[in-house]
Amino acid sequence: MPSGPRVIVRVLALCGATVLIGGGALSSEARSAKGEQAPFRGGVDLVSLNVTVAEGSRFVTDLEQNEIEIFEDGIKQDTTFFTKVQQPIALAILLDTSASMESKIDTAQEAAIGFARRIRPQDRMEVIEFDGQVSILQSFTSDVPALERAIRQATVNGSTSLYNAIYVSLKDLKKARTAADEIRREAIVVLSDGDDTSSLVAYDEVLDLAKRSETAIYAIGLKQNDGGRRDFKEAEFVLRQLSQETGGRAFYPGSVAELPKIYELIAQELSSQYAIGYVSKNAARNGAWRRLSVRITRPGMIGRTRQGYYAPGARR
């Protein structure tokens, strides 16, 4: 195949693997400087966040550090890293190729290709299709033609293993993070048109893994109009919760024709984020969940980031 070997992921084997995701605390020596700041690297423990700020439908990119306040469990934190410079990203595109997508797959592929063409040389993208099984069509690369070929290879067949696909992509992003020389932002863009029907991984397990990652999930839910399908309520809830917990967004277009506009909006958001880091004022290393919130001091602005993280565990 032009884009390299197609990897069929057997999720049953993955389910038995131990999941060790750093609970949102990032080892880094964020160095402050005038202008562009250095990337996160080894040093003190930082909680790293990507923050989106909007005024209505417009993304705001000209805020200063003192205009974005981060709260952990209601306590204001002192920001030690702040940059408006767009950081490199590792991004997974997930395409539903179950049988119900047959009439929509061509439009979905073209919209995803348009999205892939926006990545920069320092970014990495992976392409995954999912029906009754999960297939990695293209592993992480910045080679846009290879990504295009992989997206065009997606073929419609079978049932919907949505949870398996998100689980696999989160695991792959963790591997990419471990192998990288510098920390990248992480995001998943998942397109699906129905409820999960065939996953081996439970939703609660996927949600927990997502909350333990630093991956923003952007979900696009295409609702079905025919009466032969189950209604979309379960999938709508799942996609919305995953997006809200991880600082992403969920979209529910009325038709497949809206996909190019949605992918464009996601691309704009990813290119408009602030990278922020802080050392938590709570020094307890107890593995507990800590709730995060963002306040923008400039009137009329709304900030969004992931809703929390798990504290580091006790040192051994």
N, C-alpha and C positions, 0 to 999 in steps of 0.2 A: 504494500500500500504506500502511496506517495508520502503520507505523513508519518510513516514509521509503523511498527507492529501494533496491532490492536490488542489491548489488554483487557481480557474478560475477568472482572473481579469477582471472586467467589466470596460473598459476604459471610457465609456460614463460618469460614475459617477466621475471618476478621473478628467475628463476634466473640471468639474465645480469647482474643488478644487483650492484654492489659492496657488500659488507656491511661497514659500519664501526661496530662496537659498542665503546664504551668498555670496556676490559677490567676492569671491576669497580671501578676507581678513580673516585671521584665528586668533582667540583669542588664545594667547599662551605665555608662559614664557620660550622660548627656552633657556636653560642654557648651556653655553659653558663649556666644561671640556676637559681634556686630554683624548684621546681615544674616547670611545662611548659617545655621547651626550644624554641627557635626551629627552624623547619624548615631542612633543608639548603639552602644557597644558595651562590652563587659565592664562591671564596676558595681555601683550601689544598686539596690533594688528600687526600681521605679514602677509605678503603675502607668502604663502607656495607653493613651486614648486618641482616637480620631474623632474630631468634633465637627459636625455640620451645623452651620448657622444660616438661617433663612429669615427673610422678611417677606411674608406672603409667599409667592412662588419664586422669588429671586434669592439666589444664594449670595451670601455676604462674605467677602474675602478680604476686607480691609480693617478688620478689628485688631486692636493691640492686646497684648497679654493681659493687662489689667481689666479688660472688658469681658473676659470669659472666666467665670468663677466655677470651680469644681467642688462639689460636696460629696463626702463619703459618709454614709449613715448620718446625714444631717450636719456634719462638721466640715466647715470650709477648709480646703487644703491649700498648701503653698506650692504654686507651680514652679518647677525647676527646669522644665524644658518647654519651649514654645517655638513653633515655626509655622509660617504660612507657605513655605516652599513645599511643593507637592513631592511627597516621599514615594519611592518605588513601591510597586504593588504586585502581589501574587494573587491571581484572580482565576476562579474556576467557573466556567460556563456549563450549566447542566440543562440538557434538553430532554423533555419528555417525548419519547418516541413510541408510546403505547398506541394500540390500534385506533383509539379515538382521535389521534392527532393526524390521521391520514390526509384529511382535506386541508389541514393547516400547516403542515410541515414545511412546504416550500417557502411560505411567507416567513415562518419562524426562522428558517435557516438564513434567509437573506437579511433579516433584522439582526441576527446574531453575528453575521459576517460584518455588517456595518459597525457593530460594536467592537469586534476584534480589530478592525482597521484603525481604531483610535489608540491602541496601546503604544507606548514609547519604547525605545530600545532597552531601557533599564527595567521595564516591566516584564512579568512572566504570566502566561495564560495557559490554562489547561481546558480541554474539551471533553465532556462526559455525556454520554447518552444513557437513558435508562428506560427500560420497558419491564419485562419480567426479570431481566438481569441488568447489571451495571457494566458498561463498557467504557474504558478510557480510550477515546479515539486519538487524543494527542496529549502527551505529557507536557509539563510546563516548558514553555519556550517563548521567545520574542519573535519568532519567525512567522510573520503574518501570512504569507502564502501557505505555509504548513497548517496554520490554524484554519484558514479558509477551506482547504481540502478536507480537513477533518470534519468540519461542520457540514459540508456537503455530503459526507459519507454516512451521516445519520439516516437510518432507515426505520420505518414504522413496523412494529410487530408486538403483539402480546399485551400483557397487563402492565400495571404501574407499580414500580418499587421505589417510590419517592424517598422513603426513610433510608433505604439502603444507599441511594445515590448521595444524599447529603452526608451520611456517615462516612462513606468512602472519600468524598471530597475533603471533609474535615481532617481525616487521617492523612491524606495526601498533602494538604497544606501544612500539617505539622511536620511531615518529613521534609518538605521544601524549606521550612523555617529552620530546622535543625542543620541542614546542609548549607544554608546561605551564609555568606561572609558578613552581611549586614541585615538588620531587621527590616522586613518589608511590611507594609500594610497588607491585610488579607481580606478578601471578599469572595462571596459566592453569589452568582446570579442564576437563579433556578426558575425555569419555566415549566409549568405543569397545568394540565387541564382537567384533573380529576382527583378523587380520593385515592390514597394508597390502597392497593389491593393484594400485594404479593411480597412485601418486605419481610425479611427474617429479623431485622432489628426493630425493637419497639420504639415508639415515638418518644417515650420518657428518656430512653437511653440517648437518642439523638439530641434531644433538648439539653440534657445534662452535658453532653460533649460540646455542644455549641456554646453553652455558657462558660465552659472551662477554656474555651479557645479565645483568640482575639480576632475572630473572623466576623465581619458584618455580612449578614445574609439579606440579599435583595430578592424578593419573591414576586413572580408574575403568575397570577392565577387566571387562567382562561376558563370561564364558566361554560358549561354545556347547556345548550338550549333544547336538546331532544329529551323526550320523556323516558327514554329507555335507560338512562343513566341514573345512578343515585344522585341526589342533590349534592351541592358543592359545599355544604356547611362544614363538614369535617376538614376538608382541605383548606378552606378559607380560614378557619380557626388556627390550624397548624402553621400555615404560611405567615399569618399575621403575628402569632406569638414568637416564632423564630426570628422574624424581622425586628420586632420590638425589643426583644431581649438582647439582641446583638448590635443594635444601633443602626440597622438597615431600614428598609422600607418595603411595604407590600403594595402591589398594584393589582387591580382587578379590571382589566379592559373589557369593554363591551364586545369587541371583535378583534380578530387577529390582525386586522389592518392597523391597529393602534400600536403594535409592537415596536416598529422603528422609533416612534416618538418616545416610548418608555425607555428603551435602551439608550437613547440619546440623553434622556433626563438622568439616568443612572450614571452615565459617563460624565456628565456635567457635575453631578454631586461628588463623585470620586475625585475630580480634579479641583474641587473647591474646599477641601477639608483642612482643618488645622491639626497638626500633630502636637499633642500636649503630654507632658509627663510630670509626675509628682511622687515624692516619697510620703507614704501614708503616715499620718500622725498616730495611727493605731499600730503599735509595734508588736502586737500579739501575733504569733505564728501558729494559729490554731485551725487553719483550713476553713474558717467560717465564711459564709456568703456576706459580702459587703455591698450595700446598695449605693449606686452612683446617681447623681443628678447634676445638671448644668444650668447655670443662670447667666444670662447675657445682660450686662448693665446698660447697654445702649437701648433706649426705648424702642419697642416694636419688633425686637429680634427674638427668635426662638432658637435654642441650641438643642442638639440631639447627639447622644453617644450611646454606647452600650449601657444596659441598666444596672450592671454590677459585675463583680468578679469574686472568685474564691481567694481568700488570703493564702499566703504560703503556709505550708505545713511546718511542723517543728523540725529544727535542724537535728541531724543525727551525727 
